[in-house]
Amino acid sequence: MASEKILHAKFKQQSNSTPNLVALRCEKNVLTYKQLDQYTDALAGELISRGVSPGDIVGVYLNKGVDLVISLLGILKAGACYLPLDPYYPVKRLAYMISHAGAKWVITDSVPEQTLNAASPDCEWLDITRLDLTQPVAPKLPQVSDNRLCYVMYTSGSTGKPKGVMVSHRTVVLYLEWMQTAFNLRQHDVVLSQSSFSFDVSVWEIFWPLVVGASCALSDEEMKYDPQLMANFIRRHQVTVAQFVPTALRVIADANVVGDCRTLRHLFSGGEALPQTLVDDLSRQFSGKIHNLYGPTEATIFACYWPCLAGQGEGIVPIGRPIPHARAYVLNEALEPVPAGACGELYLGGDILAKGYLHAEVMTNERFVHDPFSHGNGDKMYRTGDLVKRLDDDVLVFIGRVDDQVKVRGHRIELAEIETHLQALPQISHAAVIVELHPQNKMPTLSAFYVARHPSSVNVQEIKTSLAKSLPFYMLPTRFIRLDKMPVHPNGKIDKSNLHSYENKKERVLEEIKNNINADVEEKIISVWKSVLNNKELSTKDNFFDAGGNSLLMAKVHREIKNKFSTPVSIMDLFQYPTVQMLSQRIVEKHAEISGKKK
């Protein structure tokens, strides 16, 4: 087993070498390598005693913290693979993921919502806070091949259901080995872990430091929306390596806080196209190195890399060249290489590819196709759907998407999935979703267009609330526009290019809806919004981001709202329910839930 590329074995080797070094740190706790190794051995033994076997999928329903990392490593040591279940995701989405993955165990630290528990009746919920993991144990742990699954991560799916990407130990370890060779993490380094563990960038944030003797600093969930809090955390824990999507980096750059983070020496960006102007702005505050990474979940975290420099003109930073164990092909529709300077679709190959989509052989075969350029028997290449241009020096430049998949605030989204959920509503007969740039901040936002099933008015609040039960906050459209009929091409397909022309037609916007929620709650919320946004004309149905808000201002709103209500309001509630009406309804519902539990 030692010769194979197995993630938890790499951690074990490091723990044996540096048992007393700090492995994990957060605001409330610090764990050494020896402690983390001991606790994860104990959890693995507990899981095995409950019937977990090699190849099983075990869900993890936890917020960021040491218990999360203990759970991930404990699951891997038991020979199983982990399934991230972000507590901020809608219950319907989580229930589908548990059911589709066939997860029979979920590690948590709280009783799940009744609807989630009821939706997964065959699932055993294991409360990690009730386990004593401090007692030294020596469980007999199974040996696994590096071809075994390390994790299954669900991404947005064009069919209306998320799809589970299966990733092996081997490709994860190969990626981490490349990062170590390229950037030389040392034992005094501290890597920031701020990404949701339902996104694969979290894998290197957590495990890269843990396999080389460095330290992982786990920030609280709410910090990543407040650049000042994040900067304070970075200084307090002497973070040297951090990663953010460009949207977050823009907020950080505008807040002018990077210069005070004097221990920081590497800033990584990924998940979205990186503007050169952002690199220039960061470089004026930050003397360390800035790196651009590119790659879909299906290519195990990232597949291409580019070192960023200031003053390289305008436009978008290149996605660079493939990392050593990856291959990149720029092909036309006949799967033939295009000449330098021409656009083509990017295909990725090499020892980076996921094993496909869980329980979706047809979809796997559509996206993971035969690699005609490889000499290996049965080698595959992954069709990314990204349009790129290869320059004369083999550097790749991102141009756009072939299909309807987009990136909004760093999140990968299939527009078709949102459209499917819209068209499933009884009020709607046809729906289309497009990405538009906000006129003020030029950030991408989602706009939903629909045709009503009946001529009577449609309650937009009901539509938003229904969508919020099935889709995570980053997939909720910020604008809803009603049409008499959809513009179509001659072949009958919706002509989305014409939808942009409806942008400013006020008569197309959904009808005003009556305020039927607790007026006192709404009044408290909107007073905060008006103050923070410096806008006295806001209505209760205005979307926070459309009204000029951003993550920095949302964090400020959150700090003020927390002091106004006895009911706990998380910052994710503000993102998930971005209008005053939606948020007030959420607060009322939460209050009722808490009151009901106390009776």
C-alpha positions as CSV (number, residue, x, y, z in Angstrom):
1,M,0.0,0.0,0.0
2,A,2.9,2.4,0.8
3,S,4.0,2.5,-2.9
4,E,0.5,3.4,-4.1
5,K,-0.9,6.9,-4.2
6,I,-3.5,6.7,-1.3
7,L,-4.4,10.0,0.3
8,H,-4.8,8.8,3.9
9,A,-1.6,6.7,3.7
10,K,0.3,9.9,2.7
11,F,-1.1,11.6,5.8
12,K,-0.2,8.7,8.0
13,Q,3.4,8.8,6.7
14,Q,3.6,12.5,7.5
15,S,2.0,12.0,10.9
16,N,4.7,9.5,11.8
17,S,7.4,11.9,10.7
18,T,6.0,15.1,12.4
19,P,3.6,13.9,15.2
20,N,4.0,17.1,17.3
21,L,3.6,19.7,14.6
22,V,0.2,21.5,14.3
23,A,-1.9,20.0,11.6
24,L,-5.2,21.9,12.0
25,R,-6.0,25.2,13.5
26,C,-9.2,27.2,13.8
27,E,-10.6,29.9,16.1
28,K,-11.6,27.4,18.7
29,N,-9.2,24.5,18.4
30,V,-5.7,23.3,17.5
31,L,-4.8,19.7,16.7
32,T,-1.4,18.2,16.2
33,Y,-0.7,15.5,13.6
34,K,-0.6,12.9,16.3
35,Q,-4.0,13.9,17.7
36,L,-5.5,14.1,14.2
37,D,-4.1,10.7,13.4
38,Q,-5.4,9.2,16.6
39,Y,-8.9,10.7,16.3
40,T,-9.3,9.6,12.7
41,D,-8.1,6.1,13.5
42,A,-10.8,6.0,16.2
43,L,-13.5,7.2,13.8
44,A,-12.5,4.7,11.2
45,G,-12.8,1.9,13.7
46,E,-16.3,3.2,14.7
47,L,-17.4,3.3,11.1
48,I,-16.1,-0.2,10.4
49,S,-17.9,-1.5,13.5
50,R,-21.1,0.0,12.1
51,G,-20.7,-1.9,8.8
52,V,-18.8,0.5,6.6
53,S,-16.8,-1.4,4.1
54,P,-14.3,-0.5,1.3
55,G,-16.1,1.1,-1.6
56,D,-19.0,2.4,0.5
57,I,-20.1,6.0,0.2
58,V,-20.4,7.9,3.5
59,G,-22.0,11.3,3.6
60,V,-20.7,14.3,5.7
61,Y,-23.2,16.9,6.8
62,L,-21.0,19.3,8.8
63,N,-19.9,22.9,8.8
64,K,-16.3,23.9,8.5
65,G,-14.1,22.9,11.5
66,V,-11.8,20.2,12.9
67,D,-14.7,17.7,13.0
68,L,-15.1,18.0,9.3
69,V,-11.5,17.1,8.6
70,I,-11.6,14.3,11.1
71,S,-14.7,12.9,9.3
72,L,-13.1,13.0,5.9
73,L,-9.9,11.3,7.0
74,G,-11.8,8.8,9.1
75,I,-14.0,7.8,6.2
76,L,-11.0,7.3,3.9
77,K,-9.2,5.2,6.6
78,A,-12.2,3.0,6.7
79,G,-11.7,2.3,3.0
80,A,-14.8,4.3,2.0
81,C,-15.2,7.5,0.1
82,Y,-16.8,10.7,1.3
83,L,-19.8,12.5,0.0
84,P,-19.9,16.2,0.8
85,L,-23.4,17.4,2.0
86,D,-23.2,21.1,2.5
87,P,-25.6,22.1,5.3
88,Y,-26.5,25.3,3.4
89,Y,-27.9,23.3,0.5
90,P,-31.6,23.0,0.2
91,V,-33.1,19.9,1.8
92,K,-34.5,18.5,-1.5
93,R,-31.0,18.7,-3.1
94,L,-29.3,17.0,-0.2
95,A,-32.0,14.2,0.0
96,Y,-31.5,13.5,-3.7
97,M,-27.7,13.3,-3.3
98,I,-28.0,10.9,-0.4
99,S,-30.5,8.7,-2.2
100,H,-28.8,8.8,-5.6
101,A,-25.4,8.0,-4.1
102,G,-26.8,5.2,-2.0
103,A,-25.2,6.5,1.2
104,K,-26.2,4.4,4.2
105,W,-24.3,6.5,6.7
106,V,-24.0,10.3,7.2
107,I,-21.7,11.9,9.8
108,T,-23.2,15.0,11.3
109,D,-23.0,17.1,14.5
110,S,-26.7,17.9,14.8
111,V,-30.1,16.3,14.3
112,P,-30.9,16.8,10.6
113,E,-34.1,18.6,9.6
114,Q,-37.1,16.3,9.8
115,T,-37.7,16.5,6.1
116,L,-34.2,15.5,5.3
117,N,-34.3,12.6,7.8
118,A,-37.6,11.5,6.4
119,A,-36.3,11.6,2.8
120,S,-33.5,9.2,3.7
121,P,-35.1,6.6,5.9
122,D,-32.5,3.9,5.2
123,C,-29.6,6.2,6.2
124,E,-27.9,6.1,9.7
125,W,-27.1,9.5,11.0
126,L,-23.9,9.4,13.1
127,D,-23.4,12.3,15.5
128,I,-19.6,12.8,15.8
129,T,-20.0,15.0,18.9
130,R,-21.3,11.9,20.8
131,L,-18.3,9.8,20.0
132,D,-15.2,9.7,22.3
133,L,-12.4,9.7,19.8
134,T,-9.7,10.7,22.3
135,Q,-8.9,7.2,23.5
136,P,-6.0,5.5,21.7
137,V,-7.2,2.6,19.6
138,A,-5.5,0.4,17.0
139,P,-8.3,-0.7,14.6
140,K,-7.6,-3.1,11.8
141,L,-7.9,-0.8,8.8
142,P,-8.5,-2.2,5.4
143,Q,-5.9,-1.9,2.6
144,V,-7.3,-0.2,-0.5
145,S,-6.0,0.4,-4.0
146,D,-5.3,3.9,-5.2
147,N,-7.9,3.2,-7.9
148,R,-10.6,3.3,-5.2
149,L,-12.9,6.4,-4.9
150,C,-11.7,9.2,-2.7
151,Y,-14.8,11.3,-2.9
152,V,-18.0,11.8,-4.9
153,M,-18.9,15.5,-5.6
154,Y,-22.2,16.6,-7.1
155,T,-22.1,19.3,-9.7
156,S,-25.0,21.1,-11.5
157,G,-26.6,18.8,-14.2
158,S,-28.3,19.7,-17.4
159,T,-31.1,17.1,-16.8
160,G,-32.3,19.1,-13.8
161,K,-30.6,16.8,-11.3
162,P,-27.0,17.2,-10.0
163,K,-24.5,14.6,-11.2
164,G,-22.0,12.9,-9.0
165,V,-18.3,13.0,-10.1
166,M,-16.3,10.0,-9.0
167,V,-12.6,10.8,-8.2
168,S,-10.0,8.3,-7.2
169,H,-7.2,8.5,-4.6
170,R,-4.6,8.3,-7.4
171,T,-5.6,11.4,-9.2
172,V,-5.9,13.4,-6.0
173,V,-2.4,12.4,-4.8
174,L,-0.9,13.1,-8.2
175,Y,-2.4,16.6,-8.1
176,L,-1.1,17.3,-4.6
177,E,2.3,16.0,-5.6
178,W,2.4,18.4,-8.5
179,M,1.4,21.3,-6.2
180,Q,4.2,20.4,-3.8
181,T,6.8,20.2,-6.6
182,A,5.6,23.5,-8.1
183,F,5.2,25.6,-5.0
184,N,7.3,23.8,-2.2
185,L,5.1,24.0,0.8
186,R,7.2,23.9,4.0
187,Q,6.5,22.9,7.6
188,H,6.1,26.5,8.8
189,D,3.5,27.2,6.0
190,V,-0.1,27.7,6.8
191,V,-2.7,27.0,4.1
192,L,-6.1,28.8,4.4
193,S,-9.2,26.5,4.0
194,Q,-12.1,28.8,3.3
195,S,-13.9,27.0,0.4
196,S,-17.0,24.8,0.9
197,F,-16.0,21.2,1.0
198,S,-18.7,20.5,-1.6
199,F,-16.2,22.1,-4.1
200,D,-13.1,20.3,-5.1
201,V,-10.7,23.2,-4.4
202,S,-11.3,22.3,-0.8
203,V,-9.4,19.1,-1.4
204,W,-6.1,20.8,-1.8
205,E,-6.8,23.5,0.8
206,I,-7.2,20.7,3.4
207,F,-5.0,17.9,2.3
208,W,-2.0,19.5,0.6
209,P,-0.7,20.8,3.9
210,L,-1.5,17.6,5.7
211,V,0.6,15.4,3.5
212,V,3.8,17.6,3.7
213,G,3.9,18.6,7.4
214,A,2.4,22.1,7.0
215,S,-0.7,23.4,8.8
216,C,-4.3,23.9,7.6
217,A,-6.2,26.9,9.0
218,L,-10.0,26.5,8.9
219,S,-11.9,29.8,8.7
220,D,-15.5,30.1,9.8
221,E,-18.0,30.0,7.0
222,E,-19.1,33.6,7.5
223,M,-15.6,35.0,7.3
224,K,-15.2,34.5,3.5
225,Y,-18.0,37.1,2.9
226,D,-16.2,39.7,4.9
227,P,-12.7,40.7,3.6
228,Q,-11.8,42.5,6.9
229,L,-12.7,39.4,9.0
230,M,-10.8,37.2,6.5
231,A,-7.7,39.5,6.6
232,N,-7.8,39.4,10.4
233,F,-8.0,35.6,10.4
234,I,-5.0,35.4,7.9
235,R,-2.9,37.7,10.2
236,R,-4.0,35.9,13.4
237,H,-3.0,32.5,12.1
238,Q,-0.1,33.7,9.9
239,V,-1.5,32.2,6.8
240,T,1.0,31.9,3.9
241,V,-1.1,30.3,1.2
242,A,-4.7,31.2,0.2
243,Q,-7.1,30.6,-2.7
244,F,-10.2,32.7,-3.8
245,V,-12.4,32.8,-6.8
246,P,-11.9,36.1,-8.8
247,T,-15.3,37.4,-7.6
248,A,-14.0,37.2,-4.0
249,L,-10.6,38.5,-5.0
250,R,-12.3,41.6,-6.5
251,V,-14.0,42.3,-3.2
252,I,-10.8,41.7,-1.3
253,A,-8.8,44.0,-3.6
254,D,-11.5,46.8,-3.3
255,A,-11.4,46.5,0.5
256,N,-7.6,47.1,0.3
257,V,-6.8,44.5,3.0
258,V,-4.2,42.3,1.3
259,G,-1.3,44.6,2.1
260,D,-1.7,44.0,5.8
261,C,-1.5,40.2,5.4
262,R,2.3,40.2,5.6
263,T,2.8,36.5,6.0
264,L,0.9,35.7,2.8
265,R,3.2,34.7,0.0
266,H,0.9,32.8,-2.5
267,L,-2.5,33.8,-3.8
268,F,-4.3,31.3,-6.0
269,S,-7.3,32.0,-8.2
270,G,-9.6,29.6,-9.9
271,G,-13.1,28.8,-10.8
272,E,-13.7,31.8,-13.0
273,A,-12.0,33.8,-15.7
274,L,-9.4,36.1,-14.0
275,P,-9.3,39.7,-15.4
276,Q,-5.8,41.1,-15.8
277,T,-7.0,44.3,-14.2
278,L,-7.6,42.4,-11.0
279,V,-4.1,41.0,-11.0
280,D,-2.8,44.5,-11.5
281,D,-4.9,45.8,-8.6
282,L,-3.8,43.0,-6.3
283,S,-0.1,43.4,-7.2
284,R,-0.2,47.0,-6.0
285,Q,-1.1,45.7,-2.5
286,F,0.6,42.3,-2.5
287,S,4.3,41.5,-3.0
288,G,3.8,37.7,-3.2
289,K,3.0,35.5,-6.1
290,I,-0.4,35.3,-7.9
291,H,-1.3,32.1,-9.7
292,N,-4.2,31.2,-12.0
293,L,-5.6,27.6,-12.0
294,Y,-8.1,26.1,-14.4
295,G,-9.9,22.8,-14.4
296,P,-13.3,21.1,-14.0
297,T,-14.2,18.7,-11.2
298,E,-14.0,15.9,-13.8
299,A,-10.3,16.6,-14.1
300,T,-9.5,16.3,-10.4
301,I,-9.4,19.9,-9.1
302,F,-7.2,21.7,-11.7
303,A,-5.5,20.7,-14.9
304,C,-3.8,23.9,-16.2
305,Y,-1.7,26.6,-14.5
306,W,-0.4,30.1,-15.3
307,P,1.9,32.3,-13.2
308,C,0.4,35.8,-13.2
309,L,2.3,39.1,-13.6
310,A,1.2,42.7,-13.4
311,G,1.2,44.9,-16.4
312,Q,0.4,42.3,-19.1
313,G,-2.1,44.5,-20.9
314,E,-5.9,44.1,-20.6
315,G,-8.3,41.3,-21.1
316,I,-8.4,37.9,-19.4
317,V,-5.4,36.1,-17.8
318,P,-4.5,32.9,-19.8
319,I,-5.4,29.5,-18.2
320,G,-1.9,28.5,-19.1
321,R,-0.4,25.1,-19.9
322,P,-1.4,21.7,-18.7
323,I,0.3,20.4,-15.5
324,P,2.8,17.6,-16.0
325,H,0.5,14.6,-15.8
326,A,-2.3,16.2,-17.8
327,R,-2.8,16.5,-21.6
328,A,-4.7,19.3,-23.3
329,Y,-6.2,19.1,-26.8
330,V,-7.9,22.0,-28.7
331,L,-10.1,20.3,-31.2
332,N,-12.8,21.1,-33.8
333,E,-16.1,19.2,-34.2
334,A,-14.4,16.4,-36.1
335,L,-12.0,16.0,-33.1
336,E,-9.1,17.3,-35.1
337,P,-6.5,19.7,-33.7
338,V,-7.0,23.3,-34.7
339,P,-4.1,25.5,-35.7
340,A,-2.5,27.9,-33.3
341,G,-4.6,31.0,-32.9
342,A,-7.8,29.3,-33.8
343,C,-10.7,28.6,-31.4
344,G,-11.6,25.0,-30.5
345,E,-13.1,23.0,-27.7
346,L,-10.8,22.0,-24.9
347,Y,-10.4,18.2,-24.2
348,L,-8.4,17.0,-21.2
349,G,-6.6,13.7,-20.9
350,G,-3.9,12.1,-18.8
351,D,-3.7,10.8,-15.2
352,I,-6.1,13.5,-14.0
353,L,-9.5,12.3,-15.1
354,A,-12.4,11.3,-12.8
355,K,-13.8,7.8,-13.2
356,G,-17.0,9.2,-14.6
357,Y,-20.5,10.0,-13.2
358,L,-22.0,7.9,-10.5
359,H,-24.9,5.7,-11.8
360,A,-24.8,7.5,-15.1
361,E,-23.1,5.4,-17.7
362,V,-24.7,7.1,-20.7
363,M,-23.7,10.6,-19.5
364,T,-20.2,9.3,-18.7
365,N,-19.7,7.9,-22.2
366,E,-20.9,11.2,-23.7
367,R,-18.3,13.3,-21.8
368,F,-15.4,10.9,-21.3
369,V,-14.6,9.8,-24.8
370,H,-11.8,7.7,-26.5
371,D,-8.5,9.6,-26.6
372,P,-7.2,9.1,-30.2
373,F,-4.0,10.9,-29.4
374,S,-2.9,8.6,-26.6
375,H,-1.0,5.3,-27.0
376,G,-2.5,3.9,-23.8
377,N,-5.0,1.2,-24.2
378,G,-8.5,2.5,-23.4
379,D,-7.3,6.0,-22.4
380,K,-10.1,8.6,-22.3
381,M,-10.3,12.3,-22.7
382,Y,-12.9,14.6,-21.1
383,R,-14.9,17.0,-23.2
384,T,-14.9,20.2,-21.1
385,G,-17.3,22.3,-23.2
386,D,-14.9,25.2,-22.9
387,L,-13.9,27.1,-26.0
388,V,-10.2,28.1,-25.9
389,K,-7.5,29.4,-28.1
390,R,-4.0,27.9,-28.2
391,L,-1.3,30.5,-28.7
392,D,2.0,29.9,-30.6
393,D,3.8,29.1,-27.3
394,D,1.1,26.5,-26.4
395,V,-0.4,28.8,-23.8
396,L,-4.2,28.3,-23.6
397,V,-6.6,31.3,-23.4
398,F,-10.3,30.8,-22.3
399,I,-12.8,32.2,-24.8
400,G,-16.2,31.0,-23.6
401,R,-18.6,28.0,-23.3
402,V,-19.9,25.7,-26.0
403,D,-23.1,24.9,-24.1
404,D,-25.3,26.4,-21.4
405,Q,-23.0,25.8,-18.5
406,V,-21.8,29.0,-16.9
407,K,-19.8,30.3,-13.9
408,V,-21.5,32.8,-11.6
409,R,-19.5,34.0,-8.5
410,G,-17.2,31.0,-8.9
411,H,-20.0,28.4,-9.0
412,R,-20.5,26.1,-11.9
413,I,-24.1,26.2,-13.1
414,E,-26.1,24.4,-15.8
415,L,-28.7,26.9,-16.9
416,A,-30.8,23.9,-18.0
417,E,-31.1,22.7,-14.4
418,I,-32.6,26.0,-13.3
419,E,-35.0,25.9,-16.3
420,T,-36.1,22.4,-15.5
421,H,-37.0,23.5,-11.9
422,L,-38.9,26.5,-13.2
423,Q,-40.9,24.6,-15.8
424,A,-41.8,22.0,-13.1
425,L,-43.8,24.7,-11.3
426,P,-47.5,24.6,-12.0
427,Q,-47.7,28.3,-12.9
428,I,-45.1,28.2,-15.7
429,S,-45.3,26.6,-19.1
430,H,-42.0,27.7,-20.6
431,A,-38.8,29.1,-19.1
432,A,-35.4,30.2,-20.1
433,V,-32.5,31.5,-18.0
434,I,-29.6,33.6,-19.3
435,V,-26.6,35.3,-17.8
436,E,-26.5,39.1,-17.9
437,L,-24.0,41.7,-16.6
438,H,-25.2,44.0,-13.9
439,P,-25.2,47.5,-15.3
440,Q,-23.4,49.0,-12.3
441,N,-20.9,46.4,-11.0
442,K,-20.6,44.4,-14.3
443,M,-20.8,41.1,-12.4
444,P,-22.7,38.2,-14.0
445,T,-26.3,37.6,-12.7
446,L,-29.0,35.2,-13.6
447,S,-32.2,36.4,-15.3
448,A,-35.2,34.1,-15.7
449,F,-37.8,34.5,-18.4
450,Y,-41.0,32.6,-18.4
451,V,-44.4,32.2,-20.0
452,A,-47.3,31.8,-17.6
453,R,-49.5,28.7,-17.9
454,H,-52.6,30.8,-17.3
455,P,-53.3,34.5,-18.0
456,S,-53.9,35.3,-14.3
457,S,-51.1,37.0,-12.4
458,V,-48.2,34.9,-11.1
459,N,-46.8,35.4,-7.6
460,V,-43.1,35.9,-8.0
461,Q,-42.5,35.4,-4.3
462,E,-44.0,31.9,-4.6
463,I,-41.7,31.2,-7.5
464,K,-38.6,32.3,-5.6
465,T,-39.6,30.4,-2.5
466,S,-40.2,27.2,-4.4
467,L,-36.9,27.5,-6.2
468,A,-35.1,28.1,-2.9
469,K,-36.3,24.8,-1.6
470,S,-34.5,22.9,-4.5
471,L,-31.6,25.0,-5.6
472,P,-28.6,26.5,-3.7
473,F,-28.5,30.2,-3.4
474,Y,-26.0,30.7,-6.2
475,M,-28.5,29.2,-8.7
476,L,-31.4,31.5,-7.8
477,P,-32.1,34.0,-10.6
478,T,-32.0,37.6,-9.5
479,R,-34.5,38.8,-12.1
480,F,-37.8,37.3,-13.2
481,I,-39.3,38.6,-16.5
482,R,-42.7,37.5,-17.8
483,L,-43.2,37.1,-21.5
484,D,-46.3,36.5,-23.6
485,K,-44.3,34.0,-25.6
486,M,-40.8,32.9,-26.0
487,P,-38.7,34.1,-29.0
488,V,-37.7,31.0,-31.0
489,H,-35.5,30.0,-33.9
490,P,-36.9,28.6,-37.1
491,N,-36.3,25.1,-35.7
492,G,-38.5,25.9,-32.8
493,K,-35.8,26.2,-30.2
494,I,-35.7,29.2,-27.8
495,D,-33.7,32.0,-29.2
496,K,-31.8,33.2,-26.1
497,S,-30.0,35.9,-27.9
498,N,-33.2,37.8,-28.2
499,L,-33.9,37.6,-24.5
500,H,-31.3,40.3,-23.8
501,S,-33.4,42.8,-25.6
502,Y,-36.1,42.5,-22.8
503,E,-33.6,43.7,-20.2
504,N,-35.1,47.2,-19.6
505,K,-38.8,46.6,-20.6
506,K,-40.4,47.4,-17.3
507,E,-43.8,46.3,-18.5
508,R,-42.4,42.8,-18.8
509,V,-41.4,42.6,-15.2
510,L,-43.6,40.4,-13.0
511,E,-46.5,42.2,-11.3
512,E,-46.2,43.7,-7.9
513,I,-47.0,41.3,-5.1
514,K,-48.6,42.0,-1.8
515,N,-46.7,42.0,1.3
516,N,-48.2,39.3,3.5
517,I,-45.3,38.6,5.8
518,N,-44.6,39.9,9.2
519,A,-44.4,43.7,8.7
520,D,-42.3,44.3,11.8
521,V,-39.6,41.9,10.6
522,E,-39.6,43.4,7.1
523,E,-39.3,46.9,8.5
524,K,-36.2,46.0,10.6
525,I,-34.5,44.3,7.6
526,I,-35.2,47.0,5.1
527,S,-34.0,49.8,7.4
528,V,-30.6,48.0,7.5
529,W,-30.6,47.5,3.8
530,K,-31.4,51.2,3.1
531,S,-28.6,52.3,5.5
532,V,-25.9,49.9,4.2
533,L,-26.8,50.5,0.5
534,N,-27.4,54.2,1.0
535,N,-30.6,53.8,-1.0
536,K,-33.9,55.2,0.5
537,E,-36.0,54.0,-2.5
538,L,-35.6,50.2,-1.9
539,S,-38.7,48.0,-1.8
540,T,-39.2,44.7,-0.1
541,K,-39.0,42.8,-3.3
542,D,-35.7,44.3,-4.6
543,N,-32.8,41.8,-4.9
544,F,-29.9,42.8,-2.7
545,F,-27.3,42.3,-5.4
546,D,-29.4,44.0,-8.1
547,A,-29.7,47.0,-5.8
548,G,-25.9,47.4,-5.8
549,G,-25.0,45.0,-3.0
550,N,-22.0,42.8,-2.9
551,S,-20.4,40.2,-0.5
552,L,-18.7,42.9,1.5
553,L,-21.9,44.9,2.0
554,M,-23.8,41.7,2.7
555,A,-21.4,40.9,5.6
556,K,-22.1,44.4,7.0
557,V,-25.8,43.7,6.7
558,H,-25.4,40.4,8.5
559,R,-23.6,42.0,11.5
560,E,-26.4,44.5,11.9
561,I,-29.3,42.1,11.4
562,K,-27.9,39.6,14.0
563,N,-28.4,42.2,16.7
564,K,-32.0,42.9,15.7
565,F,-33.5,39.4,16.0
566,S,-33.4,36.7,18.7
567,T,-33.8,34.1,15.9
568,P,-30.4,33.1,14.6
569,V,-29.7,34.4,11.1
570,S,-26.7,33.0,9.2
571,I,-25.0,34.9,6.4
572,M,-26.0,32.0,4.1
573,D,-29.6,32.8,4.9
574,L,-29.0,36.3,3.4
575,F,-27.5,34.8,0.3
576,Q,-30.2,32.1,0.0
577,Y,-33.0,34.6,0.5
578,P,-31.8,37.8,-1.2
579,T,-34.9,40.0,-1.0
580,V,-36.5,41.5,2.2
581,Q,-39.7,39.5,1.6
582,M,-37.8,36.2,1.3
583,L,-35.5,36.8,4.2
584,S,-38.3,38.0,6.5
585,Q,-40.3,34.8,5.6
586,R,-37.3,32.7,6.4
587,I,-36.8,34.4,9.8
588,V,-40.5,33.9,10.6
589,E,-40.3,30.2,9.7
590,K,-37.1,29.8,11.7
591,H,-38.7,31.4,14.8
592,A,-41.7,29.1,14.4
593,E,-39.4,26.0,14.2
594,I,-37.5,27.0,17.3
595,S,-40.6,27.8,19.2
596,G,-42.1,24.5,18.3
597,K,-39.0,22.6,19.5
598,K,-39.1,24.3,22.8
599,K,-42.7,23.3,23.5
